[in-house]
Amino acid sequence: MDQTVWLLGAIFVAAVLYSSVGHGGASGYLAAMALFGLSPETMKPAALTMNIFVAGIVLIRLYRAGHFDARLFVPIAIASVPMAFLGGAYTIDAPTYKYLVGAALLAAACWLLLKPEDTPARAAPRLAIAMPVGAAIGFLAGLTGVGGGIFLSPILLVLHWTNMRTNAAIAAAFILANSIAGLAGYLTVTAAWPSGVPALVAVALVGGLVGSELATRRLAPARLRTLLGVVLVVAGIKMLLTAQLV
């Protein structure tokens, strides 16, 4: 019981922190579930489901605040969604899954710890560039059980395609679309639904409501993001090490 309470608490904190910067929080949920020893069979669908609810809340709030750029989002999403579906339907063995998720967690940690500054956006990218980027991130998102925002956000900022607020809105929409596609792909290959997922989703939903309020009021919990980045490093390393023992 104590371990369950700690897990739910970790899910809540991850939902608050990630949604406050426009993300669904899957990498944080995966970190929490990895730290508490949940199986890959539970982690993937649970993370995708929580992502759908939290990213949906964040997108609605940021869209209403006028931060969404449909011209940039649409070509990336068109390429990413079918690839996320394929990634979600692709079944891999436990060690490989842990290696991939471990790498994803470390990537998320780098994103949080670097704390990029806001920069002015340049012209929208050409389709020949935007669509391959979306396709690659979409497949990886569906395969690993994350929405892809942890991969997309740094790319958008490094290439100066968005500023921070538009980045958050596009990331939320991208995460929502890919999470739905990834979960649909997962459900095509298995009829089993892990127990305990509704409780995790309920806690993440409450955290998403809190975090989305922070996002719309432009509050950036930088110190907490740094702390979360350290946790993700620990969880990512743990996943990589335990993959060798499976």
SULWOQUI-V989915 format. One record per residue. RES is the residue in three letters. NEAR is the number of other C-alpha atoms within 12 Angstrom. D_FIRST is the distance of its C-alpha to the first C-alpha in Angstrom with 2 decimals. Layout:
res={RES & RES}
near={NEAR & NEAR}
d_first={D_FIRST & D_FIRST}
This chain:
res={MET & ASP & GLN & THR & VAL & TRP & LEU & LEU & GLY & ALA & ILE & PHE & VAL & ALA & ALA & VAL & LEU & TYR & SER & SER & VAL & GLY & HIS & GLY & GLY & ALA & SER & GLY & TYR & LEU & ALA & ALA & MET & ALA & LEU & PHE & GLY & LEU & SER & PRO & GLU & THR & MET & LYS & PRO & ALA & ALA & LEU & THR & MET & ASN & ILE & PHE & VAL & ALA & GLY & ILE & VAL & LEU & ILE & ARG & LEU & TYR & ARG & ALA & GLY & HIS & PHE & ASP & ALA & ARG & LEU & PHE & VAL & PRO & ILE & ALA & ILE & ALA & SER & VAL & PRO & MET & ALA & PHE & LEU & GLY & GLY & ALA & TYR & THR & ILE & ASP & ALA & PRO & THR & TYR & LYS & TYR & LEU & VAL & GLY & ALA & ALA & LEU & LEU & ALA & ALA & ALA & CYS & TRP & LEU & LEU & LEU & LYS & PRO & GLU & ASP & THR & PRO & ALA & ARG & ALA & ALA & PRO & ARG & LEU & ALA & ILE & ALA & MET & PRO & VAL & GLY & ALA & ALA & ILE & GLY & PHE & LEU & ALA & GLY & LEU & THR & GLY & VAL & GLY & GLY & GLY & ILE & PHE & LEU & SER & PRO & ILE & LEU & LEU & VAL & LEU & HIS & TRP & THR & ASN & MET & ARG & THR & ASN & ALA & ALA & ILE & ALA & ALA & ALA & PHE & ILE & LEU & ALA & ASN & SER & ILE & ALA & GLY & LEU & ALA & GLY & TYR & LEU & THR & VAL & THR & ALA & ALA & TRP & PRO & SER & GLY & VAL & PRO & ALA & LEU & VAL & ALA & VAL & ALA & LEU & VAL & GLY & GLY & LEU & VAL & GLY & SER & GLU & LEU & ALA & THR & ARG & ARG & LEU & ALA & PRO & ALA & ARG & LEU & ARG & THR & LEU & LEU & GLY & VAL & VAL & LEU & VAL & VAL & ALA & GLY & ILE & LYS & MET & LEU & LEU & THR & ALA & GLN & LEU & VAL}
near={7 & 9 & 15 & 20 & 16 & 18 & 30 & 31 & 26 & 31 & 45 & 35 & 34 & 45 & 49 & 42 & 43 & 53 & 54 & 42 & 48 & 53 & 54 & 57 & 58 & 56 & 53 & 57 & 54 & 53 & 47 & 42 & 40 & 40 & 30 & 26 & 21 & 27 & 26 & 34 & 31 & 29 & 40 & 48 & 47 & 42 & 52 & 49 & 45 & 48 & 58 & 41 & 40 & 50 & 52 & 37 & 39 & 49 & 44 & 29 & 33 & 37 & 28 & 16 & 21 & 17 & 30 & 30 & 30 & 22 & 20 & 32 & 37 & 24 & 26 & 40 & 40 & 30 & 30 & 41 & 41 & 32 & 36 & 43 & 38 & 35 & 40 & 37 & 29 & 28 & 26 & 23 & 17 & 25 & 21 & 23 & 34 & 38 & 29 & 31 & 46 & 38 & 33 & 38 & 45 & 33 & 32 & 43 & 33 & 27 & 34 & 37 & 24 & 19 & 24 & 23 & 20 & 21 & 18 & 18 & 21 & 16 & 14 & 23 & 25 & 16 & 20 & 14 & 20 & 28 & 25 & 21 & 31 & 42 & 33 & 29 & 44 & 43 & 35 & 39 & 49 & 50 & 42 & 50 & 60 & 57 & 62 & 57 & 50 & 44 & 39 & 43 & 42 & 32 & 27 & 38 & 31 & 23 & 22 & 23 & 31 & 35 & 30 & 33 & 39 & 36 & 45 & 46 & 45 & 48 & 53 & 51 & 47 & 52 & 58 & 45 & 43 & 53 & 55 & 40 & 41 & 47 & 43 & 31 & 32 & 37 & 27 & 19 & 20 & 18 & 13 & 13 & 20 & 22 & 16 & 19 & 28 & 20 & 22 & 40 & 31 & 25 & 33 & 46 & 34 & 28 & 38 & 43 & 33 & 29 & 38 & 43 & 29 & 25 & 39 & 30 & 17 & 22 & 22 & 30 & 23 & 22 & 16 & 22 & 33 & 23 & 22 & 36 & 32 & 26 & 32 & 40 & 33 & 25 & 36 & 37 & 28 & 29 & 38 & 28 & 20 & 23 & 24 & 16 & 13 & 16}
d_first={0.00 & 3.81 & 5.41 & 5.10 & 6.37 & 8.78 & 9.88 & 10.70 & 12.42 & 14.34 & 15.42 & 16.68 & 18.62 & 20.09 & 21.21 & 22.88 & 24.64 & 25.82 & 26.99 & 28.87 & 31.06 & 31.46 & 28.97 & 26.33 & 23.80 & 23.27 & 23.79 & 21.16 & 18.64 & 19.76 & 19.38 & 15.74 & 15.00 & 17.26 & 15.67 & 12.27 & 14.34 & 14.54 & 17.81 & 20.99 & 21.16 & 18.11 & 18.96 & 22.49 & 22.30 & 19.21 & 21.02 & 24.25 & 22.92 & 21.36 & 24.66 & 26.72 & 25.28 & 25.21 & 28.57 & 30.09 & 29.33 & 30.71 & 33.79 & 34.67 & 34.57 & 36.57 & 39.00 & 39.83 & 40.44 & 43.01 & 41.50 & 41.48 & 44.27 & 44.77 & 47.66 & 45.51 & 42.42 & 44.22 & 45.75 & 42.62 & 40.53 & 43.17 & 42.98 & 39.24 & 37.88 & 39.52 & 38.55 & 34.88 & 35.14 & 36.64 & 34.03 & 31.20 & 32.99 & 33.58 & 31.29 & 31.02 & 29.62 & 26.35 & 28.16 & 30.36 & 27.54 & 25.76 & 29.10 & 29.73 & 26.38 & 26.68 & 30.12 & 28.99 & 26.38 & 29.10 & 31.48 & 29.15 & 28.84 & 32.63 & 32.97 & 30.79 & 32.33 & 35.90 & 35.68 & 38.90 & 41.31 & 42.63 & 45.86 & 48.40 & 48.15 & 51.04 & 52.46 & 50.21 & 50.10 & 52.21 & 50.76 & 51.61 & 49.13 & 46.44 & 45.93 & 45.43 & 42.91 & 41.00 & 41.25 & 39.95 & 36.95 & 36.21 & 36.11 & 33.87 & 31.52 & 31.23 & 30.95 & 28.12 & 26.11 & 26.97 & 29.38 & 31.96 & 32.17 & 31.36 & 34.48 & 36.67 & 36.35 & 37.78 & 40.53 & 41.58 & 41.83 & 43.55 & 46.11 & 46.53 & 46.02 & 44.06 & 43.27 & 39.72 & 39.29 & 40.82 & 38.78 & 35.55 & 36.82 & 38.01 & 34.85 & 32.78 & 35.19 & 35.25 & 31.47 & 31.35 & 34.17 & 32.95 & 29.36 & 30.78 & 33.17 & 30.68 & 28.27 & 31.34 & 32.42 & 29.09 & 29.23 & 32.76 & 31.72 & 28.57 & 27.66 & 24.05 & 21.41 & 17.90 & 15.09 & 12.70 & 15.69 & 16.49 & 13.37 & 14.22 & 17.82 & 17.39 & 15.84 & 18.56 & 21.15 & 20.58 & 20.77 & 23.88 & 25.51 & 25.19 & 26.39 & 29.23 & 30.49 & 30.69 & 32.50 & 35.10 & 35.79 & 36.31 & 33.82 & 33.01 & 30.10 & 31.75 & 29.96 & 26.50 & 27.76 & 28.92 & 25.59 & 23.91 & 26.71 & 25.89 & 22.25 & 23.72 & 26.14 & 23.51 & 21.55 & 24.91 & 26.13 & 23.01 & 23.59 & 27.24 & 26.68 & 24.18 & 26.60 & 29.03 & 26.80 & 26.21}
